[in-house]
Amino acid sequence: MRDRAALNLLLVVLAATPIVLAVVDFVLAQGNRALQAEVARRQHAIVEGGQLARLDQLLIREMAAIAIKDKDSKLRDLLSRNGVTIKVSPPPASGNGRGG
């Protein structure tokens, strides 16, 4: 009779094992989804950061061009305080290439 009780206990444990594994699988899948959402959010931030960096460069170039064109010393000072160095290249020679 004792062997039969042990066999019944073993069968109950074996029958419960798939249920326990299914619960563990569910919990792990939920954690995986949360991690995937976090990775997607970070990837989006990285891509957006690259796009914003290009936009920043264009904006700074335009501001520098305006500062040069309008001879705006306040704008030059603002750019300089933020680490932007404005280098003015001389205009091209206005000759038509003919000598004399």
Phi and psi in degrees as a GROMACS rama.xvg file:
@    title "Ramachandran Plot"
@    xaxis  label "Phi"
@    yaxis  label "Psi"
@TYPE xy
-67.2537  -37.8213  ARG-2
-64.3396  -36.591  ASP-3
-67.0622  -39.4461  ARG-4
-65.1443  -41.0696  ALA-5
-65.3503  -39.4217  ALA-6
-65.0894  -42.3857  LEU-7
-61.6766  -43.0457  ASN-8
-62.5943  -43.5452  LEU-9
-61.0223  -43.399  LEU-10
-65.3917  -37.9408  LEU-11
-65.1009  -43.1703  VAL-12
-63.6115  -43.8828  VAL-13
-65.0762  -35.0332  LEU-14
-71.8237  -31.9656  ALA-15
-79.0735  -21.0231  ALA-16
-57.6537  -46.7209  THR-17
-62.1338  -33.8455  PRO-18
-66.5596  -44.9689  ILE-19
-62.5309  -43.7043  VAL-20
-63.8318  -36.4425  LEU-21
-65.3275  -40.2311  ALA-22
-65.4109  -43.3692  VAL-23
-61.7838  -42.7291  VAL-24
-61.0391  -42.4968  ASP-25
-62.0275  -45.7384  PHE-26
-63.2272  -44.352  VAL-27
-64.5351  -38.2806  LEU-28
-64.7298  -39.2184  ALA-29
-64.2547  -42.9213  GLN-30
-62.8482  -38.4681  GLY-31
-64.5888  -40.9405  ASN-32
-62.8675  -40.7466  ARG-33
-63.898  -40.6184  ALA-34
-66.9394  -39.5412  LEU-35
-63.3016  -39.8248  GLN-36
-64.4196  -40.4709  ALA-37
-65.1532  -42.6743  GLU-38
-63.4054  -42.6067  VAL-39
-62.9747  -39.8334  ALA-40
-64.7468  -42.504  ARG-41
-68.8156  -38.8119  ARG-42
-62.2217  -41.1435  GLN-43
-62.0004  -42.2991  HIS-44
-63.7964  -38.2997  ALA-45
-65.7501  -46.2972  ILE-46
-63.4262  -43.7796  VAL-47
-64.4223  -36.9339  GLU-48
-62.842  -40.5788  GLY-49
-63.968  -40.6258  GLY-50
-66.7955  -40.1134  GLN-51
-67.6281  -34.0162  LEU-52
-63.5089  -42.6265  ALA-53
-64.23  -41.0106  ARG-54
-64.5402  -40.641  LEU-55
-59.7535  -44.294  ASP-56
-61.771  -43.382  GLN-57
-64.1994  -41.6864  LEU-58
-63.6965  -43.1694  LEU-59
-64.5167  -41.4548  ILE-60
-61.2591  -43.1839  ARG-61
-64.9347  -41.6711  GLU-62
-63.5035  -40.7149  MET-63
-64.9085  -41.3337  ALA-64
-62.7535  -41.1232  ALA-65
-67.4712  -40.7157  ILE-66
-60.5841  -39.4677  ALA-67
-71.4746  -48.5501  ILE-68
-62.1107  -44.3526  LYS-69
-91.2628  -0.416625  ASP-70
51.4946  49.4804  LYS-71
-91.5705  101.267  ASP-72
-70.7735  -30.9001  SER-73
-66.9872  -41.199  LYS-74
-67.5422  -39.1239  LEU-75
-61.431  -43.4995  ARG-76
-63.3173  -40.9484  ASP-77
-61.2558  -46.2884  LEU-78
-64.0781  -41.2984  LEU-79
-63.9448  -41.5797  SER-80
-63.0998  -23.7376  ARG-81
-101.287  17.2962  ASN-82
85.2221  15.4783  GLY-83
-100.368  122.614  VAL-84
-101.886  126.647  THR-85
-98.9705  122.39  ILE-86
-113.729  121.377  LYS-87
-95.0991  121.757  VAL-88
-90.6867  141.758  SER-89
-65.0912  146.376  PRO-90
-65.4617  152.843  PRO-91
-64.0762  152.765  PRO-92
-59.669  140.625  ALA-93
-94.4339  26.3238  SER-94
-87.0149  159.892  GLY-95
-96.7242  8.51583  ASN-96
92.0182  -4.7174  GLY-97
-93.9482  138.269  ARG-98
-85.2207  132.171  GLY-99
